[in-house]
C-alpha cells in the first residue's frame, strides 16, 4: 500500500538537542519544512511510505520542531487513553495553537482540564442537545431551499457548509443571529484556522499568521461584549450557561476564561462539522447508489421530522444506514487528521523509548486506512459498518479518545444526520463529468477549491 518516495532528507533543524534526543529513531526527514510540505500536500502517501520503510515510530521535523511520528492503532490507544498521565495535550498543541486558541479545552491538562470540562459538560447532555436540534430543523430546511434555488454549491460545498455550521453554532452557543455579525465571525474564524498551518510564525513577517492573530483580537472583543450582555441578561445559549456556571466551591468562570472557551468551541463546533459534511456530500455525489439507499431509509420514517416536540435525537439516531455512511466518511476523511501530544516524562510507546519533552504527531488518517484493520482501505464502503468487526478499538478514532474525547461528538453526528436527511429528501447530488476532487488534510480536512457540487431537485 505504500507509495515510494525519494530518500528521506536529513538537514538542519531549529532544535538540534531535541533531534539528537531522538537519534535512536529512524529518520523520516530532518530538513526544515520538508515533512510539513509532505503533510500539507500528500499526507497519506507520506505516512504510508514512512510506515512501510521505517515502521510505526519514526522521527521528523514538523513545524520547525523535532517530532515523533506515531503510525499505529496501538500508539493511538496508548497516547490518547494516557492511563499513566504522561502525555500532555497542552504541550503537544501549544506550538500550533497556543497563540491562536490559548486556554481552550484542548490546551489544558490534568485537574485543570477536568475542572473546565465539568463546567462545559451540561451543555452537551441529551436534554440540551434535543433543544439545540429542534431549533436547527427549520433553519436547516430554509438553507437547503436556498441551495436548491442556486442549483450548485461552489468549492464542493465547503463554503456553504462552513456558513451553515457557523450560523448554527453562533445561534446555539451565542444566540447570535444578526447576519452581519455572523459573517464577520465566519471570516475571522476562517483566518484563525488558516493561521494554524503557517510555517512562518513571526507576526511581522508571516502574513497568514499575522492575519490570524488580528482575527483573534477582533473575536475576543466581540465575545467579551456578548459575555457582559449575557451576565446582565441571560438567554438560551451556551454563553449564558457558562456565565452562570459555578464550580463546587461556588466560583464562576472569569470573562476571559469564558471567551477563551468560546473561541475554541466555536472553531471546533463549526469547522470540523463543515469538513465532515462536505466530505459526506462529495462521497454521496460520487456514489449515487447510496443516495438511493438513504432516501429509502428516509421514506420509511413516519411522521416526518419536525420541530414541534418530536424526539429529534431518537429519530435521527434511527437512521441506521446514514450512521454507517457517516462512520465511513469519518474513517476516510477525519476532519482532524493529525493529533499532537508531548511526553511529560520518559515513556515507552510501541516498544520504543521516548524521552521527556518529546513532541508527538499521531495520524488517525493513516491508521483509519491501515490495511491491517480495513479491507479495501481507500474504498467508500459504508456496509463495512453493518456488523461489528474484530478490529483494534483505536482503528477508528476520528473524535480522539481518553480525557480529551471530543465533547461535541453526539451533536456533530446528529447535525450531520439532520443536514444530510434534508438534502437527500429534496435533491440529487452530482459532480461535473470527469471531476476528480482533490483533498487537503491540514489544518482541517477540506477539498481543493474549483469544482462545484450540483443539486438537482428530486422529481
MIMARLUM-381923 format. One record per residue (C-alpha): residue number from 1; z, y, x. Coordinates in pm, 1 decimal. Example, Ala and Ser with C-alpha at 12.3 -4.5 7.8 and 13.67 -1.06 7.14 Angstrom:
ATOM  num        zz        yy        xx
ATOM    1     780.0    -450.0    1230.0
ATOM    2     714.0    -106.0    1367.0
***
This chain:
ATOM  num        zz        yy        xx
ATOM    1       0.0       0.0       0.0
ATOM    2      45.9     235.9     296.4
ATOM    3    -232.7     472.7     398.1
ATOM    4    -289.1     506.2     773.8
ATOM    5    -211.1     844.6     922.8
ATOM    6    -266.7     979.5    1270.6
ATOM    7      22.0     914.0    1514.3
ATOM    8     336.0    1099.1    1420.3
ATOM    9     353.6    1414.4    1638.2
ATOM   10     665.8    1499.3    1831.8
ATOM   11     728.9    1856.4    1940.0
ATOM   12     986.0    2132.7    1942.4
ATOM   13    1241.7    2172.1    1670.5
ATOM   14    1476.2    2452.8    1572.0
ATOM   15    1782.6    2227.2    1622.8
ATOM   16    1741.1    2015.8    1935.3
ATOM   17    2103.1    1896.8    1933.3
ATOM   18    2060.6    1764.0    1580.2
ATOM   19    1733.1    1599.5    1679.1
ATOM   20    1898.2    1424.9    1973.6
ATOM   21    2182.9    1307.2    1748.0
ATOM   22    1920.0    1113.6    1551.0
ATOM   23    1741.9     980.9    1859.7
ATOM   24    1822.6     619.8    1766.5
ATOM   25    1599.9     651.2    1458.2
ATOM   26    1222.6     600.5    1466.7
ATOM   27    1030.9     927.5    1456.5
ATOM   28     814.2    1028.0    1160.1
ATOM   29     709.4    1359.4    1313.2
ATOM   30     915.7    1606.5    1512.5
ATOM   31     681.7    1905.0    1520.6
ATOM   32     796.9    2201.2    1308.6
ATOM   33     614.8    2229.3     973.7
ATOM   34     409.3    1909.7    1020.4
ATOM   35     616.7    1698.2     781.9
ATOM   36     652.3    1996.0     545.1
ATOM   37     276.4    2013.8     505.0
ATOM   38     254.9    1637.7     452.1
ATOM   39     520.3    1656.0     180.4
ATOM   40     354.4    1951.9      12.4
ATOM   41       2.3    1806.4      25.2
ATOM   42      23.8    1425.0      31.7
ATOM   43     384.0    1313.8      -7.7
ATOM   44     320.8     961.1    -131.9
ATOM   45      69.9     879.5     141.9
ATOM   46     309.9    1024.4     397.3
ATOM   47     618.7     834.5     283.7
ATOM   48     425.2     511.1     243.8
ATOM   49     293.1     544.3     596.9
ATOM   50     643.9     614.7     727.3
ATOM   51     791.4     319.8     538.7
ATOM   52     509.0      85.4     638.2
ATOM   53     521.5     175.9    1007.7
ATOM   54     886.5     266.9    1063.7
ATOM   55    1091.2     114.7     780.0
ATOM   56    1318.7     272.7     518.5
ATOM   57    1509.4     501.9     758.7
ATOM   58    1336.2     748.4     991.8
ATOM   59    1379.6    1097.9    1131.1
ATOM   60    1157.6    1401.9    1096.6
ATOM   61    1174.9    1781.2    1089.0
ATOM   62    1164.9    1928.3     737.8
ATOM   63    1233.7    2290.6     655.0
ATOM   64    1289.2    2358.4    1023.0
ATOM   65    1577.7    2111.0    1042.5
ATOM   66    1609.3    1753.4    1170.3
ATOM   67    1622.4    1527.9     865.3
ATOM   68    1678.5    1161.3     792.9
ATOM   69    1413.1    1023.5     557.4
ATOM   70    1557.3     753.4     327.4
ATOM   71    1291.3     548.7     150.3
ATOM   72    1459.1     263.9     -37.3
ATOM   73    1633.8     196.3    -364.8
ATOM   74    1936.9      75.1    -170.4
ATOM   75    1961.0     407.3      10.9
ATOM   76    1937.1     595.3    -318.3
ATOM   77    2221.4     388.1    -458.0
ATOM   78    2444.4     430.2    -152.1
ATOM   79    2396.2     805.2    -127.0
ATOM   80    2388.7     903.5    -494.3
ATOM   81    2681.7     687.8    -603.9
ATOM   82    2873.8     804.1    -295.2
ATOM   83    3167.5     571.9    -353.6
ATOM   84    3339.8     686.1     -35.6
ATOM   85    3270.6    1057.3     -96.0
ATOM   86    3090.6    1107.4     232.0
ATOM   87    2767.8    1271.4     111.3
ATOM   88    2752.0    1641.5      24.1
ATOM   89    2503.1    1776.8    -228.9
ATOM   90    2605.8    2130.3    -136.8
ATOM   91    2535.3    2071.8     231.2
ATOM   92    2206.9    1899.0     155.5
ATOM   93    2064.4    2167.5     -71.5
ATOM   94    2212.7    2474.3      98.0
ATOM   95    1920.5    2543.5     332.1
ATOM   96    1664.7    2516.8      49.5
ATOM   97    1854.9    2666.5    -242.8
ATOM   98    2171.7    2829.0    -110.7
ATOM   99    2047.2    3189.2    -124.3
ATOM  100    1841.0    3136.0    -439.3
ATOM  101    2078.7    2930.2    -657.4
ATOM  102    2421.6    2980.4    -493.1
ATOM  103    2723.6    2814.7    -650.2
ATOM  104    2519.6    2634.6    -913.6
ATOM  105    2649.6    2293.4   -1016.4
ATOM  106    2431.4    2114.8    -761.0
ATOM  107    2577.0    2327.9    -481.5
ATOM  108    2936.8    2225.0    -548.5
ATOM  109    3114.1    1912.3    -427.2
ATOM  110    3431.8    1717.0    -490.4
ATOM  111    3703.3    1855.4    -714.2
ATOM  112    3531.4    2192.0    -743.3
ATOM  113    3223.0    2018.9    -880.1
ATOM  114    3424.6    1804.6   -1123.0
ATOM  115    3614.9    2111.3   -1247.6
ATOM  116    3299.4    2308.2   -1325.2
ATOM  117    3114.2    2008.2   -1466.8
ATOM  118    3400.1    1951.3   -1713.7
ATOM  119    3363.9    2309.5   -1835.9
ATOM  120    2990.7    2261.5   -1890.5
ATOM  121    3008.1    1911.7   -2041.4
ATOM  122    3094.6    2009.4   -2402.0
ATOM  123    2762.1    2191.5   -2428.3
ATOM  124    2579.6    1859.9   -2373.2
ATOM  125    2769.6    1637.0   -2615.5
ATOM  126    2591.4    1482.6   -2910.4
ATOM  127    2707.5    1733.8   -3171.5
ATOM  128    2584.0    2022.5   -2958.1
ATOM  129    2251.0    1850.7   -2886.5
ATOM  130    2199.7    1786.6   -3257.2
ATOM  131    2235.1    2157.2   -3326.3
ATOM  132    2002.8    2251.8   -3041.4
ATOM  133    1730.6    2015.3   -3158.9
ATOM  134    1748.0    2122.2   -3521.3
ATOM  135    1693.6    2480.2   -3402.9
ATOM  136    1396.1    2364.2   -3195.0
ATOM  137    1192.0    2193.0   -3464.2
ATOM  138    1032.2    2491.5   -3634.5
ATOM  139     968.6    2695.2   -3315.9
ATOM  140     801.7    2391.3   -3157.1
ATOM  141     582.1    2340.2   -3465.1
ATOM  142     482.0    2705.7   -3460.6
ATOM  143     397.1    2685.9   -3090.8
ATOM  144     184.4    2373.4   -3137.4
ATOM  145      -6.8    2557.5   -3411.9
ATOM  146     -89.3    2831.1   -3160.8
ATOM  147    -206.9    2572.2   -2909.0
ATOM  148    -435.1    2414.2   -3168.7
ATOM  149    -581.7    2750.8   -3255.8
ATOM  150    -660.8    2810.2   -2890.0
ATOM  151    -819.8    2464.3   -2860.8
ATOM  152    -722.6    2418.2   -2498.4
ATOM  153    -445.6    2496.0   -2253.2
ATOM  154    -527.2    2618.9   -1900.2
ATOM  155    -378.7    2461.9   -1590.2
ATOM  156    -349.6    2119.3   -1758.4
ATOM  157     -97.7    2280.9   -1992.2
ATOM  158     167.2    2370.5   -1731.9
ATOM  159     187.2    2746.3   -1809.7
ATOM  160     218.6    2669.6   -2182.1
ATOM  161     484.5    2403.1   -2121.1
ATOM  162     681.1    2640.7   -1899.4
ATOM  163     668.2    2915.4   -2159.8
ATOM  164     774.6    2676.4   -2437.1
ATOM  165    1057.3    2522.5   -2234.1
ATOM  166    1184.9    2857.8   -2111.5
ATOM  167    1174.6    3018.9   -2456.3
ATOM  168    1375.2    2727.4   -2596.9
ATOM  169    1617.8    2735.8   -2303.1
ATOM  170    1657.1    3113.7   -2342.6
ATOM  171    1739.5    3064.5   -2709.5
ATOM  172    1981.5    2773.9   -2664.2
ATOM  173    2155.3    2895.0   -2350.9
ATOM  174    2145.3    3270.1   -2412.1
ATOM  175    2039.6    3327.5   -2775.1
ATOM  176    1764.2    3535.5   -2615.2
ATOM  177    1468.3    3576.1   -2848.8
ATOM  178    1313.0    3907.5   -2750.4
ATOM  179     959.9    3825.0   -2630.7
ATOM  180     953.7    4082.9   -2352.3
ATOM  181    1286.9    3965.5   -2211.2
ATOM  182    1176.5    3600.9   -2224.0
ATOM  183     851.1    3684.0   -2042.0
ATOM  184    1041.6    3879.4   -1777.8
ATOM  185    1280.5    3587.9   -1726.0
ATOM  186     986.4    3346.6   -1710.7
ATOM  187     823.6    3549.3   -1432.8
ATOM  188    1147.9    3577.8   -1235.7
ATOM  189    1234.7    3209.1   -1265.6
ATOM  190     883.2    3118.6   -1151.1
ATOM  191     920.6    3332.6    -838.7
ATOM  192    1268.7    3193.7    -775.6
ATOM  193    1150.0    2832.4    -788.3
ATOM  194     844.0    2902.4    -573.4
ATOM  195    1064.8    3064.9    -309.7
ATOM  196    1245.9    2733.7    -258.8
ATOM  197     933.5    2596.1     -82.2
ATOM  198     891.0    2893.3     152.6
ATOM  199     862.6    2779.7     514.2
ATOM  200     943.1    3128.0     646.8
ATOM  201    1279.0    3246.0     513.4
ATOM  202    1326.3    3586.3     670.6
ATOM  203    1326.6    3833.6     379.1
ATOM  204    1138.7    4097.2     578.3
ATOM  205     863.9    3851.9     685.3
ATOM  206     832.9    3573.6     428.3
ATOM  207     677.9    3736.6     123.1
ATOM  208     732.3    3437.1    -108.9
ATOM  209    1096.7    3413.3      -9.6
ATOM  210    1148.0    3789.4     -44.3
ATOM  211     996.8    3780.8    -393.9
ATOM  212    1237.6    3502.3    -487.7
ATOM  213    1539.7    3699.9    -367.2
ATOM  214    1428.0    4007.3    -563.0
ATOM  215    1372.7    3789.6    -871.2
ATOM  216    1726.9    3656.0    -842.4
ATOM  217    1865.3    4010.2    -822.0
ATOM  218    1686.4    4100.7   -1145.6
ATOM  219    1804.3    3783.8   -1320.2
ATOM  220    2165.3    3835.8   -1216.0
ATOM  221    2161.0    4189.8   -1356.5
ATOM  222    2010.2    4066.3   -1684.3
ATOM  223    2259.5    3781.1   -1720.8
ATOM  224    2562.7    3992.2   -1628.6
ATOM  225    2471.6    4234.3   -1906.9
ATOM  226    2439.0    3945.2   -2154.1
ATOM  227    2771.0    3797.3   -2036.8
ATOM  228    2951.9    4123.3   -2108.5
ATOM  229    2794.7    4130.4   -2454.6
ATOM  230    2894.6    3769.2   -2533.8
ATOM  231    3253.9    3822.0   -2424.8
ATOM  232    3275.8    4102.3   -2680.8
ATOM  233    3066.7    3932.4   -2948.8
ATOM  234    3023.1    3551.7   -2909.8
ATOM  235    2721.2    3371.5   -3051.2
ATOM  236    2598.3    3010.5   -3088.7
ATOM  237    2465.0    2987.2   -2733.6
ATOM  238    2591.0    2817.7   -2416.9
ATOM  239    2665.0    3155.2   -2260.3
ATOM  240    2917.3    3226.1   -2535.6
ATOM  241    3075.5    2883.2   -2483.2
ATOM  242    3110.6    2948.0   -2111.2
ATOM  243    3250.6    3294.6   -2172.1
ATOM  244    3522.3    3144.4   -2391.4
ATOM  245    3584.1    2822.9   -2197.1
ATOM  246    3926.4    2768.5   -2038.1
ATOM  247    4045.3    2501.4   -1799.3
ATOM  248    4367.0    2300.8   -1824.2
ATOM  249    4563.4    2596.4   -1687.8
ATOM  250    4410.3    2843.4   -1931.2
ATOM  251    4188.7    3010.6   -1671.9
ATOM  252    3845.8    3140.5   -1767.4
ATOM  253    3530.7    3147.7   -1557.5
ATOM  254    3463.4    3481.5   -1393.5
ATOM  255    3147.6    3668.8   -1494.5
ATOM  256    2988.4    3595.3   -1156.8
ATOM  257    3060.0    3222.2   -1192.0
ATOM  258    2902.3    3216.8   -1537.4
ATOM  259    2591.8    3390.8   -1407.0
ATOM  260    2560.4    3150.2   -1112.1
ATOM  261    2573.2    2855.1   -1352.4
ATOM  262    2325.1    3011.6   -1590.6
ATOM  263    2067.3    3087.0   -1321.8
ATOM  264    2078.6    2724.8   -1207.2
ATOM  265    2090.3    2575.4   -1558.0
ATOM  266    1801.4    2789.0   -1681.1
ATOM  267    1591.9    2668.7   -1389.5
ATOM  268    1694.0    2306.3   -1444.4
ATOM  269    1652.7    2326.5   -1822.5
ATOM  270    1303.1    2466.4   -1827.7
ATOM  271    1112.7    2382.5   -1509.7
ATOM  272    1192.6    2010.9   -1498.0
ATOM  273    1118.6    1968.1   -1869.8
ATOM  274     793.4    2162.9   -1836.8
ATOM  275     692.6    1943.2   -1543.4
ATOM  276     762.4    1620.9   -1733.2
ATOM  277     586.5    1740.4   -2049.6
ATOM  278     278.5    1842.3   -1854.4
ATOM  279     262.1    1504.2   -1683.1
ATOM  280     304.6    1325.6   -2017.6
ATOM  281      26.4    1520.3   -2188.8
ATOM  282    -212.5    1460.0   -1898.7
ATOM  283    -141.3    1086.7   -1888.6
ATOM  284    -192.8    1063.1   -2265.1
ATOM  285    -519.6    1253.9   -2236.6
ATOM  286    -630.8    1000.8   -1975.0
ATOM  287    -515.3     704.6   -2188.2
ATOM  288    -624.7     766.9   -2548.4
ATOM  289    -517.7     414.6   -2648.1
ATOM  290    -159.1     527.3   -2602.9
ATOM  291    -222.1     829.2   -2822.9
ATOM  292    -324.2     584.4   -3096.0
ATOM  293     -15.9     368.3   -3045.6
ATOM  294     219.5     664.3   -3060.2
ATOM  295      52.3     804.5   -3372.8
ATOM  296     101.0     469.4   -3542.1
ATOM  297     468.6     481.4   -3448.1
ATOM  298     497.0     836.1   -3582.0
ATOM  299     320.6     740.6   -3905.9
ATOM  300     586.8     477.2   -3970.9
ATOM  301     857.6     742.7   -3982.4
ATOM  302     987.3     843.2   -4324.2
ATOM  303    1072.2    1110.3   -4416.1
ATOM  304     914.6    1349.1   -4167.3
ATOM  305    1130.8    1513.0   -3906.5
ATOM  306    1268.6    1846.4   -4024.4
ATOM  307    1543.5    2096.0   -3959.8
ATOM  308    1734.7    2069.4   -4289.6
ATOM  309    2015.4    1836.8   -4187.9
ATOM  310    1821.0    1529.1   -4079.7
ATOM  311    1985.9    1341.9   -3792.4
ATOM  312    1726.1    1462.1   -3546.4
ATOM  313    1879.7    1283.8   -3249.4
ATOM  314    1870.7     945.9   -3421.1
ATOM  315    1515.6     997.8   -3546.7
ATOM  316    1387.7    1091.6   -3203.6
ATOM  317    1570.7     802.2   -3038.6
ATOM  318    1398.7     561.2   -3278.8
ATOM  319    1059.4     644.0   -3124.4
ATOM  320    1069.0     335.4   -2905.1
ATOM  321     714.7     337.2   -2767.7
ATOM  322     737.8     707.9   -2698.8
ATOM  323    1050.2     634.9   -2497.7
ATOM  324     852.1     382.3   -2292.4
ATOM  325     581.7     642.4   -2226.6
ATOM  326     841.6     895.8   -2114.0
ATOM  327    1007.2     647.7   -1878.0
ATOM  328     669.8     563.3   -1724.2
ATOM  329     576.8     929.9   -1687.9
ATOM  330     906.8     999.5   -1512.4
ATOM  331     851.7     696.9   -1288.8
ATOM  332     508.0     810.2   -1173.8
ATOM  333     580.2    1183.6   -1162.0
ATOM  334     955.1    1252.9   -1134.6
ATOM  335     993.1    1630.9   -1176.1
ATOM  336    1223.5    1637.0    -871.8
ATOM  337    1051.8    1408.1    -622.2
ATOM  338    1290.1    1475.8    -331.6
ATOM  339    1670.1    1490.4    -322.0
ATOM  340    1889.8    1635.3     -48.5
ATOM  341    2231.8    1542.2      87.1
ATOM  342    2435.6    1588.4     405.8
ATOM  343    2677.4    1345.2     567.5
ATOM  344    3040.5    1459.0     583.3
ATOM  345    3130.2    1202.2     849.5
ATOM  346    2968.3     919.7    1042.6
ATOM  347    2835.7     670.3     790.5
ATOM  348    2603.5     371.0     760.0
ATOM  349    2303.4     358.1     523.5
ATOM  350    2072.8      56.6     504.4
ATOM  351    2247.1     -84.7     811.5
ATOM  352    2170.0     226.9    1017.2
ATOM  353    2441.4     454.8    1154.9
ATOM  354    2404.2     823.6    1069.9
ATOM  355    2614.4    1093.6    1236.3
ATOM  356    2833.5    1350.1    1064.9
ATOM  357    2637.1    1656.7     961.1
ATOM  358    2301.4    1476.9     927.8
ATOM  359    2068.4    1618.0     663.7
ATOM  360    1919.1    1351.8     435.2
ATOM  361    1597.0    1357.6     233.6
ATOM  362    1578.6    1091.5     -38.4
ATOM  363    1246.1    1027.6    -210.5
ATOM  364    1257.7     894.3    -569.1
ATOM  365     879.8     946.6    -584.7
ATOM  366     835.4     680.0    -318.2
ATOM  367    1098.2     437.8    -448.7
ATOM  368     965.6     455.0    -804.7
ATOM  369     623.2     345.0    -677.0
ATOM  370     752.7      80.3    -439.6
ATOM  371     557.9    -243.2    -485.4
ATOM  372     881.3    -431.8    -415.7
ATOM  373    1002.4    -326.9    -761.3
ATOM  374     686.8    -240.0    -956.2
ATOM  375     367.0    -433.1   -1014.3
ATOM  376      58.9    -207.7   -1000.2
ATOM  377     291.5      77.8    -898.7
ATOM  378      32.8     356.6    -928.0
ATOM  379     -93.5     248.8   -1271.4
ATOM  380      19.1     404.1   -1600.2
ATOM  381     164.6     103.8   -1790.2
ATOM  382     439.6     206.8   -2035.1
ATOM  383     456.9    -150.1   -2164.6
ATOM  384     639.4    -245.6   -1843.8
ATOM  385     949.7     -97.2   -2013.7
ATOM  386     922.0    -309.0   -2330.8
ATOM  387    1165.5    -563.3   -2188.1
ATOM  388    1439.7    -534.1   -1932.8
ATOM  389    1325.3    -641.0   -1587.1
ATOM  390    1529.5    -759.9   -1290.8
ATOM  391    1491.2    -451.4   -1075.9
ATOM  392    1722.0    -263.4    -846.8
ATOM  393    1932.1     -21.9   -1058.5
ATOM  394    1803.8     268.6    -847.1
ATOM  395    1437.6     167.4    -850.0
ATOM  396    1411.6     423.0   -1135.8
ATOM  397    1621.1     733.3   -1077.1
ATOM  398    1439.0    1048.1   -1194.3
ATOM  399    1767.9    1204.7   -1309.5
ATOM  400    1955.1    1130.7    -986.6
ATOM  401    2282.3     944.7   -1016.0
ATOM  402    2652.1     938.4    -949.1
ATOM  403    2863.4    1251.4    -989.9
ATOM  404    2551.0    1469.9    -985.5
ATOM  405    2361.7    1275.8   -1254.3
ATOM  406    2157.6    1533.3   -1446.0
ATOM  407    2381.0    1691.3   -1709.4
ATOM  408    2091.1    1759.8   -1945.1
ATOM  409    1909.9    1426.2   -1930.2
ATOM  410    1961.6    1342.6   -2300.0
ATOM  411    1847.0    1688.0   -2409.5
ATOM  412    1539.2    1664.9   -2186.6
ATOM  413    1446.8    1322.6   -2326.6
ATOM  414    1490.8    1436.9   -2687.3
ATOM  415    1297.0    1757.9   -2629.3
ATOM  416    1006.6    1560.7   -2483.3
ATOM  417    1003.4    1326.1   -2781.8
ATOM  418    1005.4    1623.3   -3017.5
ATOM  419     718.4    1809.8   -2848.9
ATOM  420     502.4    1500.8   -2793.5
ATOM  421     550.6    1398.8   -3156.3
ATOM  422     444.7    1739.0   -3290.1
ATOM  423     136.3    1745.5   -3065.9
ATOM  424      19.7    1392.3   -3140.3
ATOM  425      62.1    1429.2   -3517.5
ATOM  426    -193.9    1706.2   -3515.9
ATOM  427    -415.0    1688.1   -3208.4
ATOM  428    -627.6    1459.2   -2995.0
ATOM  429    -575.6    1523.9   -2625.3
ATOM  430    -859.7    1507.3   -2373.7
ATOM  431    -976.5    1637.0   -2037.0
ATOM  432   -1321.9    1767.2   -1939.7
ATOM  433   -1564.5    1492.2   -1843.5
ATOM  434   -1517.7    1382.8   -1485.2
ATOM  435   -1196.3    1580.4   -1437.3
ATOM  436    -964.9    1435.9   -1172.3
ATOM  437    -625.5    1608.9   -1186.7
ATOM  438    -450.9    1665.6    -855.6
ATOM  439     -73.8    1692.9    -824.2
ATOM  440     180.7    1859.5    -600.6
ATOM  441     539.3    1735.7    -584.0
ATOM  442     730.2    2028.4    -434.7
ATOM  443     935.0    2217.0    -534.2
ATOM  444     872.6    2060.1    -877.9
ATOM  445     601.1    1813.8    -969.6
ATOM  446     307.2    2011.1   -1108.6
ATOM  447     -72.2    1986.9   -1134.9
ATOM  448    -304.5    2189.5    -918.7
ATOM  449    -445.0    2467.7   -1144.4
ATOM  450    -804.9    2473.1   -1257.9
ATOM  451    -851.3    2204.6   -1526.6
ATOM  452    -787.0    2277.7   -1895.3
ATOM  453    -614.5    2036.0   -2132.4
ATOM  454    -811.9    2010.7   -2458.0
ATOM  455    -652.4    1984.1   -2802.3
ATOM  456    -885.5    1894.2   -3086.1
ATOM  457    -747.9    1889.5   -3442.6
ATOM  458    -676.5    1538.9   -3565.5
ATOM  459    -906.1    1451.6   -3855.2
***
